[in-house]
Amino acid sequence: MAGPPKRRVVGKESESSQSNSDEEGYTGQEMIQADFEGRNLEGQDFHGIKQLLQQLFLKAHIDVSQMTDMLIAQTGIGSVLKQSSDDNDDEDDDMSDSLDVFGVTSILNLSLHKETPCIQQLFSLVDDLCKKHADTEIQNKISTILSSTKLGLLVNERFVNIPAKISDPLLTSLVEEINRMKKKNPSYTFEYLIMICKLHKPKGDKGEIIFANGEEEIFAKEAEAAFEFSVSAESNTSVGGKWSDGDIEMTFDWGFIKEKVYATTTQNADEVEAELPRPYKLHQNGWNE
């Protein structure tokens, strides 16, 4: 039996249904109501978390299975997003063990596991992408950051069309969990975090840029160094949505932010609200659309 829910994340949320039969990704328009909650990462979440990690790394040579195991092994850090069951029904609670994972928010300690194969693969990927898509100044900055002994990977992935307001309690809870872990293990006192953001960007740099996860725009603005590149040629997935649509293409932005900036911004609701564009205004009880 799974442990009790870590916390109720939000109330009822609207979500667009998806068609698994459409190989071109999401096409459905039907709106459904769902009640989500954040739960601790557990073994039965493996396949759901792995699928979400595949959204980040696509065809890159990264052992996402090993990375998934590492995230689950970090007891007390991070949350998976699941559809709520009836808290008063033990049978429903048992059934919740196998509920789909709709999102995952966590931080992987890269410095602690730098000799692990999937982490070495990640560093090699960053180095290769940086050389292809960043100028010399950015390459030098990122090289310095990667040499840091206090480095983490911020994972903030969820199904397409789940509103941004779901992220507020998840990110806030993650800051609190990392702060507790720092007291037990100083290696979790990160200096920098790597964050991968997905952008819907007009071809030719004309028009509005939209972040797939709206809340990430705030952190992307605070990055010490960043580079981006198009992934429109990569395979589509029903979880991640279409990579391209007419004059819009999917772009990945790899950002390197100071951990203190992430923690301060996450915990300061007034500062985040002032920066967020509509429709992602933050309030004390969550994200308002």
TORKOL-4160 file (C-alpha; in steps of 0.2 Angstrom, whole numbers, padded with zeros to 4 digits, m for minus):
289
<pt num="1" X="0000" Y="0000" Z="0000"/>
<pt num="2" X="0006" Y="0017" Z="m0004"/>
<pt num="3" X="0009" Y="0030" Z="0010"/>
<pt num="4" X="m0003" Y="0044" Z="0013"/>
<pt num="5" X="m0003" Y="0058" Z="0000"/>
<pt num="6" X="0011" Y="0071" Z="0004"/>
<pt num="7" X="m0002" Y="0085" Z="0002"/>
<pt num="8" X="m0017" Y="0090" Z="m0008"/>
<pt num="9" X="m0010" Y="0100" Z="m0022"/>
<pt num="10" X="m0025" Y="0109" Z="m0029"/>
<pt num="11" X="m0044" Y="0107" Z="m0031"/>
<pt num="12" X="m0053" Y="0103" Z="m0047"/>
<pt num="13" X="m0043" Y="0107" Z="m0063"/>
<pt num="14" X="m0048" Y="0107" Z="m0081"/>
<pt num="15" X="m0037" Y="0097" Z="m0093"/>
<pt num="16" X="m0039" Y="0093" Z="m0111"/>
<pt num="17" X="m0041" Y="0075" Z="m0116"/>
<pt num="18" X="m0028" Y="0067" Z="m0127"/>
<pt num="19" X="m0030" Y="0054" Z="m0141"/>
<pt num="20" X="m0018" Y="0040" Z="m0140"/>
<pt num="21" X="m0023" Y="0034" Z="m0157"/>
<pt num="22" X="m0016" Y="0050" Z="m0166"/>
<pt num="23" X="0002" Y="0047" Z="m0170"/>
<pt num="24" X="0004" Y="0066" Z="m0172"/>
<pt num="25" X="0002" Y="0069" Z="m0154"/>
<pt num="26" X="m0012" Y="0078" Z="m0145"/>
<pt num="27" X="m0027" Y="0083" Z="m0155"/>
<pt num="28" X="m0042" Y="0082" Z="m0143"/>
<pt num="29" X="m0051" Y="0097" Z="m0137"/>
<pt num="30" X="m0063" Y="0090" Z="m0124"/>
<pt num="31" X="m0061" Y="0098" Z="m0107"/>
<pt num="32" X="m0062" Y="0086" Z="m0092"/>
<pt num="33" X="m0061" Y="0090" Z="m0073"/>
<pt num="34" X="m0048" Y="0081" Z="m0062"/>
<pt num="35" X="m0043" Y="0082" Z="m0044"/>
<pt num="36" X="m0024" Y="0081" Z="m0042"/>
<pt num="37" X="m0013" Y="0078" Z="m0027"/>
<pt num="38" X="0006" Y="0077" Z="m0024"/>
<pt num="39" X="0013" Y="0061" Z="m0018"/>
<pt num="40" X="0030" Y="0054" Z="m0013"/>
<pt num="41" X="0040" Y="0046" Z="m0028"/>
<pt num="42" X="0038" Y="0027" Z="m0026"/>
<pt num="43" X="0043" Y="0011" Z="m0035"/>
<pt num="44" X="0026" Y="0009" Z="m0044"/>
<pt num="45" X="0029" Y="0027" Z="m0052"/>
<pt num="46" X="0044" Y="0021" Z="m0062"/>
<pt num="47" X="0036" Y="0020" Z="m0079"/>
<pt num="48" X="0027" Y="0036" Z="m0077"/>
<pt num="49" X="0042" Y="0045" Z="m0072"/>
<pt num="50" X="0053" Y="0037" Z="m0086"/>
<pt num="51" X="0040" Y="0043" Z="m0099"/>
<pt num="52" X="0041" Y="0061" Z="m0092"/>
<pt num="53" X="0060" Y="0061" Z="m0093"/>
<pt num="54" X="0059" Y="0055" Z="m0111"/>
<pt num="55" X="0050" Y="0071" Z="m0115"/>
<pt num="56" X="0066" Y="0080" Z="m0109"/>
<pt num="57" X="0079" Y="0070" Z="m0117"/>
<pt num="58" X="0070" Y="0064" Z="m0133"/>
<pt num="59" X="0083" Y="0054" Z="m0143"/>
<pt num="60" X="0098" Y="0059" Z="m0133"/>
<pt num="61" X="0109" Y="0045" Z="m0126"/>
<pt num="62" X="0103" Y="0046" Z="m0108"/>
<pt num="63" X="0099" Y="0031" Z="m0098"/>
<pt num="64" X="0082" Y="0038" Z="m0092"/>
<pt num="65" X="0078" Y="0021" Z="m0083"/>
<pt num="66" X="0093" Y="0023" Z="m0072"/>
<pt num="67" X="0089" Y="0042" Z="m0069"/>
<pt num="68" X="0071" Y="0037" Z="m0064"/>
<pt num="69" X="0078" Y="0025" Z="m0051"/>
<pt num="70" X="0089" Y="0038" Z="m0044"/>
<pt num="71" X="0075" Y="0050" Z="m0042"/>
<pt num="72" X="0064" Y="0037" Z="m0033"/>
<pt num="73" X="0079" Y="0033" Z="m0022"/>
<pt num="74" X="0080" Y="0051" Z="m0015"/>
<pt num="75" X="0068" Y="0047" Z="m0001"/>
<pt num="76" X="0059" Y="0063" Z="0005"/>
<pt num="77" X="0063" Y="0074" Z="m0010"/>
<pt num="78" X="0051" Y="0078" Z="m0024"/>
<pt num="79" X="0033" Y="0074" Z="m0029"/>
<pt num="80" X="0023" Y="0065" Z="m0042"/>
<pt num="81" X="0007" Y="0072" Z="m0048"/>
<pt num="82" X="m0008" Y="0060" Z="m0047"/>
<pt num="83" X="m0026" Y="0060" Z="m0049"/>
<pt num="84" X="m0034" Y="0060" Z="m0032"/>
<pt num="85" X="m0043" Y="0045" Z="m0025"/>
<pt num="86" X="m0056" Y="0045" Z="m0011"/>
<pt num="87" X="m0046" Y="0048" Z="0005"/>
<pt num="88" X="m0060" Y="0040" Z="0015"/>
<pt num="89" X="m0060" Y="0024" Z="0005"/>
<pt num="90" X="m0046" Y="0011" Z="0009"/>
<pt num="91" X="m0050" Y="0002" Z="m0007"/>
<pt num="92" X="m0048" Y="0018" Z="m0017"/>
<pt num="93" X="m0031" Y="0021" Z="m0008"/>
<pt num="94" X="m0025" Y="0004" Z="m0013"/>
<pt num="95" X="m0030" Y="0007" Z="m0031"/>
<pt num="96" X="m0021" Y="0024" Z="m0031"/>
<pt num="97" X="m0004" Y="0014" Z="m0031"/>
<pt num="98" X="m0006" Y="0011" Z="m0049"/>
<pt num="99" X="m0013" Y="0028" Z="m0054"/>
<pt num="100" X="m0005" Y="0036" Z="m0069"/>
<pt num="101" X="0009" Y="0049" Z="m0065"/>
<pt num="102" X="0004" Y="0066" Z="m0073"/>
<pt num="103" X="0019" Y="0075" Z="m0068"/>
<pt num="104" X="0035" Y="0075" Z="m0058"/>
<pt num="105" X="0044" Y="0089" Z="m0049"/>
<pt num="106" X="0061" Y="0085" Z="m0040"/>
<pt num="107" X="0080" Y="0089" Z="m0040"/>
<pt num="108" X="0093" Y="0076" Z="m0044"/>
<pt num="109" X="0109" Y="0078" Z="m0035"/>
<pt num="110" X="0122" Y="0078" Z="m0049"/>
<pt num="111" X="0137" Y="0081" Z="m0039"/>
<pt num="112" X="0134" Y="0066" Z="m0027"/>
<pt num="113" X="0132" Y="0054" Z="m0042"/>
<pt num="114" X="0144" Y="0062" Z="m0054"/>
<pt num="115" X="0152" Y="0044" Z="m0057"/>
<pt num="116" X="0135" Y="0036" Z="m0062"/>
<pt num="117" X="0134" Y="0032" Z="m0080"/>
<pt num="118" X="0118" Y="0042" Z="m0084"/>
<pt num="119" X="0125" Y="0057" Z="m0075"/>
<pt num="120" X="0141" Y="0056" Z="m0085"/>
<pt num="121" X="0130" Y="0055" Z="m0101"/>
<pt num="122" X="0120" Y="0070" Z="m0095"/>
<pt num="123" X="0137" Y="0080" Z="m0094"/>
<pt num="124" X="0142" Y="0074" Z="m0111"/>
<pt num="125" X="0126" Y="0079" Z="m0118"/>
<pt num="126" X="0127" Y="0097" Z="m0111"/>
<pt num="127" X="0145" Y="0099" Z="m0117"/>
<pt num="128" X="0140" Y="0093" Z="m0135"/>
<pt num="129" X="0124" Y="0104" Z="m0136"/>
<pt num="130" X="0133" Y="0119" Z="m0128"/>
<pt num="131" X="0147" Y="0118" Z="m0142"/>
<pt num="132" X="0133" Y="0117" Z="m0155"/>
<pt num="133" X="0121" Y="0130" Z="m0149"/>
<pt num="134" X="0131" Y="0143" Z="m0138"/>
<pt num="135" X="0143" Y="0156" Z="m0141"/>
<pt num="136" X="0161" Y="0156" Z="m0134"/>
<pt num="137" X="0156" Y="0167" Z="m0119"/>
<pt num="138" X="0141" Y="0156" Z="m0114"/>
<pt num="139" X="0152" Y="0140" Z="m0116"/>
<pt num="140" X="0165" Y="0147" Z="m0104"/>
<pt num="141" X="0152" Y="0151" Z="m0091"/>
<pt num="142" X="0144" Y="0134" Z="m0093"/>
<pt num="143" X="0160" Y="0125" Z="m0092"/>
<pt num="144" X="0164" Y="0135" Z="m0075"/>
<pt num="145" X="0146" Y="0130" Z="m0068"/>
<pt num="146" X="0148" Y="0112" Z="m0073"/>
<pt num="147" X="0165" Y="0111" Z="m0063"/>
<pt num="148" X="0155" Y="0116" Z="m0048"/>
<pt num="149" X="0155" Y="0103" Z="m0034"/>
<pt num="150" X="0137" Y="0108" Z="m0029"/>
<pt num="151" X="0126" Y="0105" Z="m0045"/>
<pt num="152" X="0108" Y="0099" Z="m0046"/>
<pt num="153" X="0096" Y="0095" Z="m0061"/>
<pt num="154" X="0079" Y="0103" Z="m0058"/>
<pt num="155" X="0065" Y="0091" Z="m0065"/>
<pt num="156" X="0048" Y="0099" Z="m0068"/>
<pt num="157" X="0038" Y="0089" Z="m0080"/>
<pt num="158" X="0020" Y="0086" Z="m0083"/>
<pt num="159" X="0007" Y="0081" Z="m0096"/>
<pt num="160" X="0003" Y="0094" Z="m0109"/>
<pt num="161" X="m0012" Y="0106" Z="m0105"/>
<pt num="162" X="m0011" Y="0104" Z="m0086"/>
<pt num="163" X="m0012" Y="0122" Z="m0079"/>
<pt num="164" X="0003" Y="0131" Z="m0072"/>
<pt num="165" X="m0005" Y="0134" Z="m0056"/>
<pt num="166" X="m0002" Y="0116" Z="m0051"/>
<pt num="167" X="0016" Y="0119" Z="m0050"/>
<pt num="168" X="0016" Y="0132" Z="m0035"/>
<pt num="169" X="0013" Y="0119" Z="m0021"/>
<pt num="170" X="0025" Y="0107" Z="m0029"/>
<pt num="171" X="0039" Y="0119" Z="m0031"/>
<pt num="172" X="0037" Y="0126" Z="m0014"/>
<pt num="173" X="0036" Y="0109" Z="m0006"/>
<pt num="174" X="0052" Y="0105" Z="m0015"/>
<pt num="175" X="0061" Y="0120" Z="m0008"/>
<pt num="176" X="0056" Y="0114" Z="0009"/>
<pt num="177" X="0062" Y="0096" Z="0006"/>
<pt num="178" X="0079" Y="0102" Z="0000"/>
<pt num="179" X="0081" Y="0113" Z="0015"/>
<pt num="180" X="0078" Y="0099" Z="0027"/>
<pt num="181" X="0089" Y="0087" Z="0017"/>
<pt num="182" X="0104" Y="0100" Z="0018"/>
<pt num="183" X="0104" Y="0098" Z="0037"/>
<pt num="184" X="0107" Y="0079" Z="0035"/>
<pt num="185" X="0118" Y="0079" Z="0019"/>
<pt num="186" X="0128" Y="0095" Z="0015"/>
<pt num="187" X="0130" Y="0089" Z="m0003"/>
<pt num="188" X="0112" Y="0095" Z="m0006"/>
<pt num="189" X="0117" Y="0113" Z="m0003"/>
<pt num="190" X="0117" Y="0117" Z="m0022"/>
<pt num="191" X="0126" Y="0131" Z="m0030"/>
<pt num="192" X="0118" Y="0129" Z="m0047"/>
<pt num="193" X="0103" Y="0120" Z="m0054"/>
<pt num="194" X="0101" Y="0115" Z="m0073"/>
<pt num="195" X="0084" Y="0117" Z="m0079"/>
<pt num="196" X="0077" Y="0112" Z="m0096"/>
<pt num="197" X="0062" Y="0123" Z="m0102"/>
<pt num="198" X="0051" Y="0119" Z="m0117"/>
<pt num="199" X="0046" Y="0134" Z="m0128"/>
<pt num="200" X="0033" Y="0136" Z="m0142"/>
<pt num="201" X="0043" Y="0148" Z="m0153"/>
<pt num="202" X="0037" Y="0157" Z="m0169"/>
<pt num="203" X="0049" Y="0153" Z="m0184"/>
<pt num="204" X="0059" Y="0167" Z="m0188"/>
<pt num="205" X="0059" Y="0175" Z="m0171"/>
<pt num="206" X="0043" Y="0184" Z="m0175"/>
<pt num="207" X="0028" Y="0183" Z="m0162"/>
<pt num="208" X="0025" Y="0178" Z="m0144"/>
<pt num="209" X="0036" Y="0165" Z="m0136"/>
<pt num="210" X="0026" Y="0153" Z="m0125"/>
<pt num="211" X="0033" Y="0142" Z="m0111"/>
<pt num="212" X="0025" Y="0125" Z="m0111"/>
<pt num="213" X="0026" Y="0126" Z="m0092"/>
<pt num="214" X="0022" Y="0144" Z="m0089"/>
<pt num="215" X="0030" Y="0146" Z="m0072"/>
<pt num="216" X="0047" Y="0142" Z="m0079"/>
<pt num="217" X="0048" Y="0158" Z="m0088"/>
<pt num="218" X="0052" Y="0167" Z="m0071"/>
<pt num="219" X="0067" Y="0155" Z="m0068"/>
<pt num="220" X="0073" Y="0156" Z="m0086"/>
<pt num="221" X="0074" Y="0175" Z="m0084"/>
<pt num="222" X="0086" Y="0173" Z="m0069"/>
<pt num="223" X="0098" Y="0160" Z="m0078"/>
<pt num="224" X="0117" Y="0164" Z="m0076"/>
<pt num="225" X="0119" Y="0156" Z="m0093"/>
<pt num="226" X="0108" Y="0148" Z="m0106"/>
<pt num="227" X="0107" Y="0141" Z="m0124"/>
<pt num="228" X="0092" Y="0135" Z="m0134"/>
<pt num="229" X="0089" Y="0125" Z="m0150"/>
<pt num="230" X="0074" Y="0118" Z="m0160"/>
<pt num="231" X="0068" Y="0100" Z="m0157"/>
<pt num="232" X="0055" Y="0100" Z="m0171"/>
<pt num="233" X="0063" Y="0086" Z="m0180"/>
<pt num="234" X="0062" Y="0075" Z="m0165"/>
<pt num="235" X="0048" Y="0062" Z="m0163"/>
<pt num="236" X="0031" Y="0067" Z="m0157"/>
<pt num="237" X="0023" Y="0060" Z="m0141"/>
<pt num="238" X="0005" Y="0061" Z="m0135"/>
<pt num="239" X="0012" Y="0066" Z="m0118"/>
<pt num="240" X="0022" Y="0081" Z="m0123"/>
<pt num="241" X="0011" Y="0087" Z="m0137"/>
<pt num="242" X="0016" Y="0092" Z="m0155"/>
<pt num="243" X="0034" Y="0098" Z="m0158"/>
<pt num="244" X="0028" Y="0109" Z="m0172"/>
<pt num="245" X="0012" Y="0117" Z="m0179"/>
<pt num="246" X="0013" Y="0127" Z="m0194"/>
<pt num="247" X="0024" Y="0142" Z="m0190"/>
<pt num="248" X="0027" Y="0137" Z="m0172"/>
<pt num="249" X="0041" Y="0126" Z="m0167"/>
<pt num="250" X="0046" Y="0118" Z="m0151"/>
<pt num="251" X="0062" Y="0124" Z="m0144"/>
<pt num="252" X="0072" Y="0118" Z="m0129"/>
<pt num="253" X="0081" Y="0131" Z="m0117"/>
<pt num="254" X="0094" Y="0124" Z="m0106"/>
<pt num="255" X="0097" Y="0136" Z="m0092"/>
<pt num="256" X="0109" Y="0137" Z="m0077"/>
<pt num="257" X="0102" Y="0146" Z="m0062"/>
<pt num="258" X="0109" Y="0149" Z="m0045"/>
<pt num="259" X="0100" Y="0138" Z="m0032"/>
<pt num="260" X="0097" Y="0153" Z="m0020"/>
<pt num="261" X="0088" Y="0162" Z="m0034"/>
<pt num="262" X="0077" Y="0147" Z="m0037"/>
<pt num="263" X="0073" Y="0146" Z="m0019"/>
<pt num="264" X="0070" Y="0164" Z="m0016"/>
<pt num="265" X="0059" Y="0166" Z="m0031"/>
<pt num="266" X="0049" Y="0151" Z="m0027"/>
<pt num="267" X="0045" Y="0156" Z="m0009"/>
<pt num="268" X="0042" Y="0174" Z="m0013"/>
<pt num="269" X="0024" Y="0174" Z="m0020"/>
<pt num="270" X="0023" Y="0193" Z="m0022"/>
<pt num="271" X="0039" Y="0194" Z="m0032"/>
<pt num="272" X="0034" Y="0180" Z="m0043"/>
<pt num="273" X="0016" Y="0187" Z="m0046"/>
<pt num="274" X="0024" Y="0204" Z="m0052"/>
<pt num="275" X="0035" Y="0195" Z="m0065"/>
<pt num="276" X="0022" Y="0182" Z="m0072"/>
<pt num="277" X="0013" Y="0186" Z="m0088"/>
<pt num="278" X="m0005" Y="0182" Z="m0089"/>
<pt num="279" X="m0013" Y="0170" Z="m0087"/>
<pt num="280" X="m0001" Y="0163" Z="m0074"/>
<pt num="281" X="m0004" Y="0175" Z="m0059"/>
<pt num="282" X="0002" Y="0167" Z="m0043"/>
<pt num="283" X="m0009" Y="0169" Z="m0026"/>
<pt num="284" X="m0006" Y="0161" Z="m0009"/>
<pt num="285" X="m0017" Y="0146" Z="m0013"/>
<pt num="286" X="m0010" Y="0143" Z="m0030"/>
<pt num="287" X="m0009" Y="0148" Z="m0048"/>
<pt num="288" X="m0024" Y="0158" Z="m0055"/>
<pt num="289" X="m0029" Y="0157" Z="m0073"/>
